[in-house]
Amino acid sequence: MTILITGATGTVSREVLRELAGRQPVRALVRDAKRAPDLDGVDVAVGDLDRPATLAPAFDGVTTLWLLTPMGPLAPSQSMNAVWAARQAGVRHIVRLSAIGAAHDAPTRNGRLHALSDAELQHSGISWTILRPSHFMQNLLGAVTGDQLFGLLGESRAGLIDARDIAAAGAEILAAPEAHEGRIYTPTGPESISLHQAAEEAARVLGRPVRYAAQSPERTHDTLVAAGLDAWTAEALTEYRIAYGSGWGDFTNDHVERIVGRPPRSFAEFAREHREQLAGA
């Protein structure tokens, strides 16, 4: 009854591994064994979603798959390769981490790409569950520089969610997938907040003034490029800035509590627990 975790070195998948380690047989898929998570009870397999010929050993004996692909133009190909390997291995259920608002008419290219992969999974013949979480609180780690907070919400609000709560929901589904077959969840945090409110919480835990001043989409793009992001990623994140700025993410729901049995963490809790990581270089 092995569970395979893809994207094992990433923010959410690392937390999924922590949730499952010691509970059920779990295997982490990594491209480089040197970067494998060092967790007791976690097997490690080396493979690359861009190279389908490398995947068979990692999928051998796997019954349930956590499928996460990084944002990028090749994401549908990576997801396709994972689903194909899962079919060949006889995987029974796939839990896919998609993106908020994933749809063929989504306002972001990332959402449209995820819609392709969601549709492929839904028609794969394998039992599935899809998670489309809201904006991660972890996206604000390192976002405070001096007395400024940088973010992608414009003047709007969003139901920010701690990635650990996404992982907790994912782990519960992976452990008992039958109860979640054919369901699409959109996990959010407990409240929809603005980045002005996030800046107030950051100021409170850092003990110094922090303020948020919304940047225009054009300025956001320039800032992302100056930070070293490639053109595709900078443009994709700028699309999120436009979408979130229109109020696109201004909602909450009870999906985390329904799955996990407890409320998701608030941003105030998150800020207290990540005080040192909020401030950027």
N, C-alpha and C positions, 0 to 999 in steps of 0.2 A: 504493500500500500504506500509506495514511495511518492512523495510530492516533490516536483521539480520547480525550482524558483529561477526564472530568468531575470536578467538585469540585477544580478545578485550584489553588485558593488554600488548600486544606486540608493538613493535616500529611502524610498518606500520599500524596496525589496529587502534591504538590510533589516528593516524593522519587521517585515514578514518573517524572515528567518529567525529573528530573536523571539517572536511570538510562538513559532512552531517548534523550535529546538527543544528536544526533550519530551515533546508531546507525541510526535509521530515521526516516522522515518522521513527525512528531508534531505534534498540534494540541491546544491547551489551550482548554477551554470555560470562559468566565467570564461573570458577569452584568455586571461593570463593567470596561471595558477599562483603567481606571486601576489596577486591582488585579492585572493580568495578571503572571504570573511573568516576570522579565527573564532569559531563558535563551537563549543562542545556539542556533539551529537549531529553535526552537519557534515554530510558527505560533500565532496567537491568533484565536479566534472568539468573538463575543459572542452569548450566548443564555441562556435561563432555563428550567430544567426545570419550573418552575411555569407556563410559558407555551409550550405546544407549538408554536404558530404561529411562534415565534422560532427553532426548532431546525433547520429544513431546510438553511439555508446552512452551519451548523456541521458537519452530518453528510454533506454532499456529498463524495463521493469517499472516504469512510471505509470501511475494510475490517475494522477491529478496534476495539472500544470497551472502555474502562475505565470501569465504571459504579459510581460512589460517590454516595450520597445522604446528607445530614446527618441525624443522629438527630432525629426529630420526628414528629408525627402525620401530616404530609403526605408522608412518605417513600414510601409505596406509590404515591401519585399521581405523584410525581416519577420514580420508577423506571419506572412504566407509560408515561409520556410519552417517556422515553428509549428504551425498547424499541420503542415504536411508531415513533418517528423512525428508529430503526435498521432496522426492517423496510422502511420506505418507501425508505431509502437503499441497501438491499442489503448492509448490514453482514453479514459472514460469521461473526464470532465475538465474543462478549461475555464479558469477565472481570468478574465482579461482586464487589465488596467487601461482604460480608454481615456478620453478627455472630456471635460465639461462641454456640453452643447454639441457633441459630435453629431454631425448630420451632413447630408450632401449639400445643404444650403447654409452651412455654418459660416459665420463672418471671419473665421480664421482658417488658413490653409491647413494648420495642424488638426483642427476639428474635422475638416473635410477628408483628410488622409485617414484619420481614425475611423471615420464613417465607413470607408472602404473595407478596413480590416474588421470592423464590427460585423458588417454584412457578410463577409467571407466566413467568419466564425459561425454566425447564426445559420449558415447554409452548409456547414461542413459535415453534418451528421454526428458531430460530437456534442454531448451535453455541455451547456455553457452558462456562465454568469458574467455580466459586464458591469464594471464600476466606472463611473464618469465623475470623478471628484471635483469639487470646487478648488479655487486658488489656494495653493499650499502656504501655510504660515512660514514654512522653511524658506520660501522665496524671499523673505525679509531678513534672513540672516546675513549679516554683513552689509545691510542696506543703509545703516546709519553712518554717515561720514561727517565728522564734526558735529554741527547742530542740525544737519539735514537728513531727512529720510527719503530714500528713492523708492518708487514703486510704480505699478502699472494700472492703477485703478482710476486715474484721473480724479474727478471730484465725486465719484460715485461710491457705492458700498458693495461689499461682497461677503458671502458667507465663508470666510477664511477657515480652512481646516488644517489641523495638525496632521502631518504625514503619518504619525504614529497611530492616529485613529483610523486612517485609511488602511494601514497595515493590520490593525486589530480586526477590522471588518473583513479584510481579505483572508486572514488566517482562520477566522471562524467559518467562512464559506468553504475554504479548502479542506477543513477538518470534517465538515458535514455538508457536502455539496448538494445532496438530494433536496434539502429544504429550500434551495435557492436556484434550482434549475430553471433556465429560461427567464431570469429576472434581470432587469437593468436598474442599478442603484446610482444615485447621484449624491454621494456623501458630502455634507457640509458641516461647518462648525455650528455652535449653538446660537450665534448671533451674526447678523450682517453688519459689518462695521466699515467705516471710512479709514483712509490712511491718516487722516487728521487724528482720529481716535487711537490708531496704532502708534502714532508719534507720541501722543500723551502717555501711553503705557510705557513706551521705550524711555521717555524722559523720567518717568517715575522710577523705573528699575535702575537706570544708569545714573540717576542723581544729577542730571544736568539738562538744560533746555534742549529739546529736539522738536523740530517743526517739519511739516510736510508742505511742500509747494508743488502742486500738480504741474507737470511739464506737458507741453503740446505733443502730439504724436511725432511731429518732425524733430523736436528736441529730444524726445525719448529715443528715437532711432539713432540720432547722432551720439547720444550718451552711450548707448549699447555698443556702437561701432568703436567709439573711443576706448571702451572697456575691453576691447579685444575680441568681441564676438564676430563670427563670420557673417557675411551678408545675408544668407538665407535665414539664420537664426534671428538676427537683428530685425529683419523684416517681419518674420513670423511673430515675434514678441511685440512689435509695434502694432500688429493687427489685434493682438490681445489688448493692448492699451486702448485702442479705439473701441473695441467691443465692451470691455469692462467700463470704460468711460461713459458708455451709453446706458449703463444700468443693467447690463446683460447678466451679471453675476449676483444681483441684489436679491437673494432669496436664501432661505434655510429650510431644512426638513428634519425628520426624525430617523433617517435611514441608519445612521451609526448606532443609535440607541436600540433600534429594532433588531439589528444584527448582533451587536456586542452585549446589550443588556445594561449599558450605562451611557450617560450623556457624553458627548465629545468635549474635549478640552476647550476652554475659552482662550482668547488671545492674551488676556491678563496672566493666566497660568503659564502659557507658553513663554511669554516675555520674562517672567520670573525665573523659569527654568533654563532659559537661554541667554541670560544677561550678558555673559562674556562674548557670545557669538553674534549679538546684534550689531555691535560696532564694527564697521569695516576699517580697512587700512587707510 
